[in-house]
Each structure stands twice: as C-alpha cells, then as structure tokens.
Amino acid sequence: MSGDGKADLMVLSTDGTIGLRGGSGTSFGASTTVSAGWQNFLGGAGQGRLYYADIDGDGKKDLLVHGTDGAIGVHFNNGSGTSFGANVPISSGWQNYLGQPGQGRLSFPDINGDGKADLVIQGTDGTIATHLGSGTSFGANLPLSSGWQNYLSQAGQGRLSFPDINGDGKADLVIQGTDGTIATHLGSGTSFGANLPLSAGWQNYLSQPGQGRLYYADINGDGKADLIIQGTDGTVATHLGSGTSFGANLPLSAGWQNYLSQPGQGSLSFE
C-alpha cells in the first residue's frame, strides 16, 4: 500500500474498519486504521465488495468499492497508504458480478503491464475478459480466455487469481483446482499461455467453510508473486515465489482464525 514493493496486510473487520499492517518482507507491523464504515462490504450475501488496486499508476494501491447497485468507485491512496480520498465513480452495471452463487466475479490486476489496474471479468459462461484501465475509467471489452465455468470460487469449484508470477509486470492466470493443484498460464498482455504446474496439496484451502485460504502477493519485494497461506488455526505463512515454483513454508503472522471471509467474519488481503 505504501509503494515499497512489499505486500502489506489489510484487515477488514466486521465493525467496518480497515486496518493496515506494514510488511517488512518477513512479518507485519502494528495496525493503523486507514478507513471505516465498510461493514456492508464484507462480500457476503446482499453485500458489496472491496478490492485494492493501483488505478492511477502511481505505484500505490487504491481502494475500490463495488456496490450491490453494480457501481464501482475508487478512493485514491493519499500517497502514504494511511488514508484514502473521496469516492470517484469509474464504472457501473456490475450488479451480477459480486461473486455470489450464480454470479460472475471481478478482479483488478494489471493485464497489459502499463502500471494501471485493469478490470477483469469472469463470467458464469466461463469466459474471462478485460476492460483496460486508463487511470480514470475502463475501456472496451477484450476477450482473454474461456472454459472456466467451474472456477467461480463456489462450493465444489476451483478458484482463479491474477497475480504476476514471473515478475514481468503483466498479470498471469493462476488456477487452483479442487484436486489441490496450483498452476499458471503466463500472461502476454492479450492472452494466457499454456498450463504450467506450480504446486500441489492445497485441496483444503479453497475458501469454503472449514477450510483455509490462499492468496498471491509479493511479500519480499522481488517483483514475483509469493504464495500466502491462511490456515483455519489463524496462522499466516508464505512460500516465496521463484517465478516457476514456491519455496519452503515461512511463518508470517498468527491470530486470524476469525478472518477467513466466512459469514460473520472479517477478511484479509495482502497488498
């Protein structure tokens, strides 16, 4: 969030506060409250969703608000990561993409490597498309891939993510299967390449009730996404990414058993 290249821990609590814990590359610091009033944006049924992405390309992630009315607004990072500005509308019409059963999902990675976040749409028909970001809005729909109708993060399904695995500045497609495998299709800026296996054994980390959760963020600041594991016991650990695989388990934090993004819980994000 501060633009130092190392992922920080963002904590969204059920009281609507967002806390920031700065990342050192090996741990996270003390909590600083950076925003409040988001108790209806925890991603549950009938709620909106929050995301973090660098919309304007200044190297610091902004707060994105996806409302149940389908509107997307951005609160720009003030430059230090400790607060966000007023809401600026950037898109609308996404009321059926809130990640609920029977709905599509939205993500905000940098597809084309220009430093500005793009809007990525995962449809219930299995298609993936992007609307490239200009810093103030999103452009026309550009198809990227298809065949992912069983990867919408619902019960019995796999999950898709869009981190930069190989450090080239362009988002890659990462697939977490119900069999526990993780693979990537490297991004060219206009499409995704062939399937490349990365890891295995994660069948109990698909973010369903009673399961852990996986994330991908650059913990150590080398430009390559690392694998982050949130266990049901509340621990957070990382396996550092080399661009082709993930290393040994390194503990980062603990005490997050009530932040697994389940009903009545808070959520974590690594930005």
N, C-alpha and C positions, 0 to 999 in steps of 0.2 A: 504493500500500500504506500510505502514511503519512497518507492523508486530505487531502492538499493539493490534490487535484483534477487533478494532472498525473501521467500514467502513468509508472510505474517499469518497469525491465527486470528480469524474473525469469528466472534462468538455472538450468535443471535439467540437471545434468551426469550422465554415465554412471556416475560414482562414487557417485551418490545424493545429492549435496549440492544445496541450493538457495541460490543467491546473489542478492542484491538490489543493484541499481544504481539509485540515486535519479534520477528525471527532473527536469530543470530547465526543460523546455519546448523546449530546443534541443539537449540532449545528455544523457548518462547518466554518473553519477559512479562512484567506486570501488566494488568489490564488497565486500559484507558477507555472510558466511554466516549464513543465518537458520534453516536446518533441514538435517537429514541423515538418511540411511537409506532413501532412496527409489529405490534402484537397480532395484527391481522394479515401478516405477510410471512407466515411460517411454513407455507407450502402445503397446508392441509386442505381437506375438502372445503370448498367455499371460500378459500383464502387466496390472496395474491402471493407472489414470489419475489425474492430479492436475488440479485446477481451482482458480481463485481467484474468490471472490465474496463480497459483503457479506451474510452470512446474517442477522446480528442488527441491521442497520440503523444501526450506529454510524459509518458513513462510511468504514470501513476494511475492506479485503478480507481474508477468512479463507481458510484452506487447506482444500480439500475433497478427500477421499480416496475414490476409487471402486475397491473391491477386486474381484478376479476372482470372489469369492463373491457378488457383487451388492450388498454392503453399501456404504452411503455414510456417512462420518463427517466431522465438521468439527473442525478445530483452530482455535480463535478467535484472531484477531490480538490481540497483547498491548497494542495501542494505539499503538505506535510503528512497527509494521511490521517490527521486527527479530527477532521470535520469535513462536512460536505455542504455544498451550496444549495440554492433553491431548486425546485423541480423544473426541468426543461423538457417539454414533450418531444419525443423523437419518432414515435410510430404508434399505430393503432390497428385494431382488428384482430387481435391475438387472443380472444377470449376462449378459444378452443385449444389452446396450447399451454395450459397450465400444469401439464404433467399428471393429471388425474386419469383414472380408468376411462378408456375410450377417447382420450385426447392425445394430441401431439405434444412435443416438447421444444423449448427454445434453449439455445446456448449462445454465448458471445465470445468466441475465440477470434484470433487474427488469422483469417484464411489465407490472405494474399501477401502477408509479410510486410505491410506498409506501416506497421506500428499502431494502427487504429483497429479497434474491435469491429468485427462484422457480426451480423445476425445470421445464425444458423437455425434452420427449421427442420425438425424431424417429424414427418407426417405419419399418421396412422396407416397409410398405404405403404410404408417402408421407405419412402423417398427421403433423401437429405438434399437440401438446397441452401444457398446463401444469398443474402442481400448485403452487398459490400458497404462498409461504413465510410462516410465522408468526414466524420467528426461532428456532424450536426444532424445527420439523417442516414437512412439506409436506402440503397439503390434497388434496381430491378432484381427479380428472382432469377438465380443462376443454378441449374441443377448440378449436383456433385456426385451423388451415388444413389443406389436403390437396393431393395431387398432386405431392409432392416425392420420389418414389421413385428418381429419377435424380440426386439431390443428396446422397448419403450419403458423399461425400468418398472414394469408391473409384476405382480406375483407370477412366478414361473417363467419369467423372461430375463434376458440378459440386459446389459447396460452399455450405452455408448458415451464416450467422452472425447474431447478435442484438445488435448494438450500438445505442446511442442516436444516430441520425444527426442528428436535428433539435433535440436538446437540450431536449426536453420532459419528460425523466425516465423515459420509457417506452421499452422495448426495441422496436426495429424489426427487420424481417426483411430481411437483405441476401443477395442471390443472386449468386454468382459462377458464370457459365456456362462451359462448355467452349469457347465461341467467344470468350472473353476479356472479355465484358461484365460489368459490375457494376451491379446495380440494387437499389432498395429498395422495400419495401412498408411504409409507416409504420404503427406500432402504435398502437392506440387503448386498449389495456389488455385488450381482449377478442377482438380480431381484427386482421388486417392489411389495409391498403388496396390501392389499385391500384398497378401496377408503374410506378416512376419511374426512368429511367436515370440513372446517376451517373458512370460511367467506362467505358473500353474499352481493349483491348490487353493483357490480362493472361492470355492463354491459356497462357503458360509459367510461371504462378505458382499452379498447382493442387495443390501439395504432393506431387506424385508424384516418384519417383526421377529425379534430374537436373533438377528444377525448383525454382524459388523458392517463396516462401510469402507470403501476405497476411494481415494482421491489422487489427483496427479497435479503436482505443483513443483516449482523449482526451489527446493529447500536450501541448497548450498550456494546458489547464485552462479552456477556454471553455464546457465542457459538451457540446460536439458531437464525435462520433467522428471521428477522423482515419484516413486510410489509411496503413498501415505496410507497407513492402516489405522483405522479406529476400531478397537475391539469392544465387545459388549461389556468387558470389565472396566471400561473407561480409559484404557491406555491409548496413546497415540504414538506411533513409531513410523520410521521411514526406511525404505530400501532405496538407496541412491541410484539414479539412472545413469547409464553409460552411453545411451543412445541406441543400444541393441539389447540390453537386459537390465535387471535391477540387482543390486548388491545385497549384503547381509542386513539383518534387522538392527536398527539403531533406535533406541527409545528416545522420545522427544518430550512427552508430557503425560499426565495422568489425571483422573478425576472427572472424566467426561462421559460417564455412563448414562447421564440424562440428556445427552445432546446427540442422539443418534437419528434425529429427524423423523421420529415416530410421533403419532398423535399424543399431544400433551407434553412434548419435549422440545427443547431448543435444537439448534443445528450449528455445525461447524463448517468453516470454509477456510481455504488456505490460499492466500492471495499475495 
